[in-house]
Amino acid sequence: MLGAAFFFSLTSAISKHIGKEFHIVQLVFFRNIVGVVFILSSIWKRPFEQKGGGKLGLLIFRGVVGTLSLYLLFYAIQTLGLGRASTYQYTYPIFLALFSWLVIGETLNQKEWAAIFIGFAGILLVFRPDLSLSWRDNVLGLGNAVLTAVSYLSIRQLGWVYDSRAIILSFMLSGIVMPVLSMLVGTYYPIEGLDFLIGTFRWPENIWHWLAFLALGLTALLGQKMLTQSFTYDKAGRVATVGYSNILFSTLIGFFMGEAIPSLSMLSGMVLIVLGGVLVSLAKSKTPLEDKS
């Protein structure tokens, strides 16, 4: 899990670096192209095992929401920086617990409610915008966590019906089709104010661009593989808590890439968010194994 957190932070760092020259929707496109090749290879060797009646609509919904969350993550990395974007991303267990209570009626005990309130207190400290960060960018950054939680909530229902690779494939295929549509719209019908959703395609100009896109997909794939393997060796709640090291890795990498050291308020918020997330994770018997967008 520590390895998974490290590779996911590398994915974010690569997206920040190459995102200076290419639009985020193009990053989403190449990130999923690499993954789809390996997933299709796995399916070719071992076909799907259907477990029950189909939920095609929910499967498509999961793919669309997961892709949108990836849009917002890459956008947040460019506008907010690696540390803040990663912190927002890892608030998803708090939203997942809350949505599980609101949508499917799961019962939350006192410790879980306390964890949710601790997490939201941390969000308020991290969210506190200064003069250089707009409310819009902070809201979009936090939106990644909300959409991730919604996506994972759908995975709970899909996991009873579909092979896990089918769920991952739905996300990756959406992550190819949706960026193509976004780039077509951005090319012919640009819409001001939707820069986090609409972009244009730029052909990679040299070998370094191609290598960066390849690294973007491979680091995400390695992170996903390690993530999945980690949950087979220990309790899900305990393993999930190690994933919060992603915040530390991202903050350190961001510092070496020239980002400012987090303020005391932000550091305090990070600690509260990690604490809330850890308490929620330890209270759950299992954690989704899907791609961490």
matplotlib code that plots the C-alpha trace (Angstrom):
import matplotlib.pyplot as plt

x = [0.0, 2.9, 4.2, 0.7, 0.6, 4.1, 3.2, -0.1, 1.8, 4.2, 1.2, 0.0, 3.5, 3.8, 0.4, 1.5, 4.7, 3.2, 0.0, 1.9, 2.0, -1.1, -4.7, -5.9, -8.5, -5.6, -3.8, -6.9, -7.1, -3.4, -3.6, -6.4, -5.1, -2.2, -4.4, -6.9, -4.2, -3.3, -6.9, -7.9, -4.9, -6.0, -9.6, -8.2, -6.3, -9.2, -12.7, -15.2, -17.1, -20.6, -22.0, -25.6, -28.1, -26.7, -26.7, -25.5, -26.8, -25.0, -21.8, -21.9, -22.7, -19.7, -17.4, -18.7, -18.5, -15.0, -13.8, -15.2, -13.5, -10.2, -10.8, -11.2, -8.1, -5.8, -7.4, -6.8, -3.2, -2.6, -4.5, -4.0, -0.8, 0.0, -0.3, -3.7, -5.1, -4.0, -5.4, -8.8, -8.7, -8.3, -11.4, -13.4, -13.7, -15.5, -18.0, -18.3, -19.4, -21.8, -23.3, -23.6, -25.8, -27.8, -28.3, -28.3, -29.2, -26.1, -26.0, -23.1, -21.9, -20.7, -17.0, -17.9, -19.9, -17.0, -14.7, -16.9, -17.0, -13.2, -12.7, -15.0, -13.2, -10.0, -11.6, -12.5, -8.9, -7.5, -10.3, -9.7, -8.7, -6.0, -5.6, -3.9, -6.5, -10.1, -13.2, -13.9, -10.7, -11.1, -14.7, -13.6, -10.7, -13.1, -15.5, -13.0, -13.5, -17.3, -17.4, -14.9, -17.2, -20.2, -18.2, -17.1, -20.7, -21.7, -18.9, -20.4, -23.5, -21.7, -19.3, -22.1, -22.8, -19.7, -16.1, -13.9, -12.1, -15.4, -15.8, -12.3, -12.7, -15.9, -13.9, -11.1, -13.3, -15.2, -11.8, -11.0, -14.4, -15.2, -11.9, -12.3, -15.7, -14.3, -11.5, -13.9, -16.2, -13.2, -11.9, -15.1, -17.3, -15.1, -17.0, -15.5, -15.5, -15.5, -11.7, -11.8, -14.1, -13.4, -10.0, -8.1, -5.8, -2.1, 0.0, 3.1, 6.1, 9.0, 10.1, 10.0, 6.3, 5.6, 7.6, 5.8, 2.4, 3.6, 4.9, 1.6, -0.2, 2.3, 2.7, -1.1, -1.3, 1.5, -0.2, -3.5, -1.8, -0.1, -3.3, -5.3, -2.6, -2.3, -5.9, -5.3, -2.8, -4.3, -7.5, -8.9, -9.3, -5.7, -4.3, -6.4, -4.9, -1.4, -2.8, -2.8, 0.9, 0.0, -0.6, 3.0, 4.5, 2.6, 3.5, 7.2, 7.3, 5.4, 8.0, 10.8, 8.8, 8.8, 5.5, 5.4, 5.6, 2.0, 0.8, 0.1, -3.6, -3.3, -1.0, -3.5, -6.3, -4.3, -3.8, -7.5, -8.5, -6.1, -7.4, -11.0, -10.3, -8.3, -11.1, -13.6, -11.4, -10.7, -14.5, -15.2, -14.7, -13.8, -12.7, -13.3, -10.5, -11.2, -8.9, -8.2, -8.9]
y = [0.0, 2.3, 1.5, 2.2, 5.6, 6.5, 5.6, 7.5, 10.5, 10.1, 10.0, 13.3, 14.8, 13.8, 15.2, 18.5, 18.6, 17.7, 19.7, 22.9, 22.1, 19.9, 20.2, 18.1, 16.2, 15.1, 13.8, 11.8, 10.3, 9.1, 7.9, 5.6, 4.4, 2.7, 1.1, -0.2, -2.2, -4.1, -4.7, -6.0, -8.3, -9.7, -10.2, -12.0, -14.5, -14.9, -13.9, -12.1, -14.1, -12.7, -13.1, -12.2, -9.9, -6.9, -3.3, -1.7, 1.8, 1.8, 0.5, 3.4, 5.8, 4.6, 5.1, 8.6, 9.8, 8.2, 10.1, 13.4, 12.9, 12.4, 15.6, 17.5, 15.8, 16.8, 20.3, 20.7, 19.6, 22.4, 25.1, 24.2, 22.2, 18.6, 18.8, 20.6, 18.6, 15.3, 16.3, 17.1, 13.8, 11.8, 13.2, 10.7, 8.2, 10.8, 11.6, 7.9, 7.2, 10.1, 9.1, 5.5, 6.8, 9.1, 7.0, 3.3, 3.7, 2.3, 2.8, 5.0, 4.6, 7.4, 6.9, 7.2, 10.4, 11.8, 10.9, 12.7, 15.9, 15.7, 15.4, 18.3, 20.5, 19.6, 20.5, 23.9, 24.6, 23.4, 25.1, 28.5, 30.3, 33.0, 35.7, 33.4, 30.6, 31.1, 29.6, 28.1, 26.2, 24.9, 23.8, 21.9, 20.3, 19.1, 18.0, 15.3, 13.7, 14.0, 12.3, 9.7, 8.8, 8.6, 6.4, 4.0, 3.8, 2.5, 0.0, -1.6, -2.4, -3.4, -5.7, -8.2, -8.5, -7.8, -9.0, -6.3, -6.0, -5.0, -2.2, -1.0, -1.3, 0.8, 3.6, 3.4, 3.3, 6.4, 7.9, 7.6, 8.4, 11.4, 13.2, 12.7, 14.4, 17.1, 17.9, 17.9, 20.4, 22.4, 22.6, 23.6, 25.0, 26.4, 27.3, 29.9, 29.0, 25.2, 24.9, 21.9, 20.0, 21.3, 21.3, 20.8, 18.2, 19.0, 16.4, 15.4, 17.1, 15.0, 11.7, 13.3, 14.1, 10.5, 9.2, 11.5, 10.2, 6.6, 7.2, 8.8, 5.6, 3.2, 4.8, 4.8, 1.1, 0.1, 2.0, 0.2, -3.2, -2.6, -1.2, -4.3, -6.7, -4.9, -5.7, -9.4, -9.5, -7.7, -6.1, -3.5, -0.8, -1.2, -1.2, 1.8, 3.9, 3.5, 5.1, 8.4, 8.5, 9.7, 13.2, 13.2, 12.0, 14.5, 17.4, 16.5, 16.0, 19.3, 21.1, 19.7, 20.9, 24.5, 24.6, 26.6, 24.8, 24.3, 26.9, 26.0, 26.1, 23.7, 21.4, 21.3, 20.6, 17.8, 16.1, 16.3, 15.0, 12.0, 11.4, 11.4, 9.2, 6.7, 6.5, 5.9, 3.3, 1.3, 1.2, -0.5, -4.2, -3.6, -0.8, -0.5, -1.9, 0.3, 2.8, 5.8, 8.4]
z = [0.0, 0.7, -2.8, -4.3, -2.5, -3.8, -7.4, -7.3, -6.1, -9.0, -11.3, -9.9, -10.2, -13.8, -14.5, -12.9, -15.0, -18.4, -17.6, -18.2, -21.9, -22.4, -21.3, -18.5, -20.6, -22.8, -19.7, -18.8, -22.3, -22.3, -18.7, -19.6, -23.0, -21.3, -18.7, -21.2, -23.1, -19.9, -18.8, -22.3, -22.3, -18.9, -20.2, -23.3, -21.2, -18.7, -19.8, -17.6, -14.9, -14.8, -11.3, -11.8, -13.6, -15.4, -14.1, -17.3, -16.4, -13.1, -14.8, -17.3, -14.4, -12.5, -15.5, -16.2, -12.6, -12.1, -15.2, -14.0, -10.7, -12.6, -14.5, -11.3, -9.7, -12.6, -12.6, -8.8, -9.2, -11.7, -9.8, -6.1, -6.1, -5.3, -1.5, -1.3, -4.2, -2.7, 0.7, -0.8, -2.7, 0.4, 2.1, 0.0, 2.9, 4.9, 2.1, 1.4, 5.0, 4.9, 1.5, 2.7, 5.5, 3.3, 0.2, 1.2, 4.9, 6.5, 10.3, 11.6, 15.1, 17.4, 16.4, 12.7, 13.3, 15.3, 12.4, 9.9, 12.0, 12.5, 8.8, 8.0, 10.5, 8.6, 5.3, 6.6, 7.6, 4.3, 2.3, 3.8, 0.6, 0.6, -2.0, -4.5, -4.5, -5.6, -4.0, -7.4, -7.5, -3.9, -4.6, -7.8, -5.9, -3.2, -5.9, -6.9, -3.4, -3.6, -7.1, -5.9, -3.0, -5.3, -7.7, -4.9, -3.6, -7.0, -6.9, -3.8, -5.8, -9.0, -7.1, -6.5, -10.2, -12.3, -12.5, -11.0, -14.3, -16.0, -13.4, -14.0, -17.8, -17.7, -16.0, -18.4, -21.5, -20.2, -19.6, -23.3, -24.8, -22.6, -23.2, -27.0, -26.8, -24.5, -27.0, -30.0, -28.2, -27.1, -30.7, -32.4, -29.7, -26.9, -23.7, -21.4, -17.8, -18.4, -18.6, -16.2, -18.6, -22.1, -23.8, -27.0, -28.4, -29.0, -30.7, -28.6, -30.3, -29.1, -27.5, -24.0, -24.4, -25.4, -22.5, -20.0, -21.2, -21.0, -17.5, -16.6, -17.5, -16.1, -12.7, -12.3, -13.4, -11.0, -8.2, -8.9, -9.0, -5.7, -4.2, -5.2, -3.9, -0.6, 0.3, -0.2, 2.6, 5.6, 6.9, 4.5, 7.2, 8.4, 4.9, 3.8, 6.5, 5.0, 1.8, 3.5, 3.0, -0.4, 1.1, 2.6, -0.7, -2.8, -0.4, -0.5, -4.3, -4.6, -2.5, -4.7, -7.7, -6.4, -4.4, -1.2, 2.2, 3.6, 6.1, 9.7, 9.0, 6.1, 8.0, 10.9, 8.4, 6.8, 10.2, 11.0, 7.6, 7.9, 11.5, 10.3, 7.3, 9.4, 12.0, 9.2, 7.4, 10.6, 11.3, 7.9, 7.3, 3.6, 1.3, -2.5, -4.5, -7.5, -9.3, -7.1, -9.9]

ax = plt.figure().add_subplot(projection="3d")
ax.plot(x, y, z, "-o")
ax.set_aspect("equal")
plt.show()
